Amino acid sequence: MGTLDYLKELEGRILDAASYKRLQRNYEMQEENIKQLKDRIESLESQNSDHRAKNDEISRENIKLKEENRILKEQISLDIQKPQLKDGHYYFSEDGPYCTACWDKGKKKVRLSEMTEAFRDFGTYKCPVCHAKYK
């Protein structure tokens, strides 16, 4: 083997070594990129878990506020519906008669039923819920 052949072979090995070094640098960079991606995924999973917990907390608070809102609307509705007492029964805007006991106890609008002639000695009206009798 001559000097020229030897130099060409040496040049090929140097190029191979340079290629190897480049490949090795690329591999190390890929390894670093993979590590950074894994760290980022772990961070995002942690953030996702935190967001889910916060979302659950907000959902519970939303349910609580909706119930509170419903109760307040009921109270407003009941405040608007002030009954008028006439002849011992309640009337709501001339609509009635309604049971005073049921309204006073639980704000339930229970319409009184007329009693049949056979039972009129006990009263004219009867509450179908609490069974109070009214003249």
C-alpha positions, 0 to 999 in steps of 0.5 A, a space after each residue: 500500500 502506497 502513501 497515497 492509499 494510506 492517506 486516502 484511508 486515513 482521510 476516510 477514517 477521519 471523516 468516519 470519526 467526524 461523522 461518528 462525533 456528529 452522530 454522537 452529538 446528535 444522539 446526546 442532543 436527542 437524549 437531552 430533548 427527550 429528558 426536557 420533554 419528559 420533564 415538561 410532560 410531568 409538569 403539565 400532568 401536575 398542572 392538569 391535576 391542579 386544574 382538575 382539583 380547582 374545577 371540582 372545587 368550582 363545580 361544588 361551589 356552583 352547585 351550592 350557589 345554585 341551591 342558594 339562588 333557588 332558595 332566595 328566589 323562593 323567598 322572594 316569590 313568597 314575599 311577593 305572595 302576601 296572603 290576605 285574611 278574609 273570613 278566617 282563610 287566606 286569599 292570594 290576589 282574590 284567589 282562594 280560600 287557602 289553609 292558614 295553618 299550612 301557609 303559616 307553618 310551611 308557606 304551602 299554598 293548600 286550597 281548601 275543599 268544600 265539605 259536603 252538606 252532611 259534614 257542614 256542622 263541622 265547617 264549610 271548608 277542610 284542608 286536604 293536607 292538615 285536615 283543619 276545618 274552617 267555617 
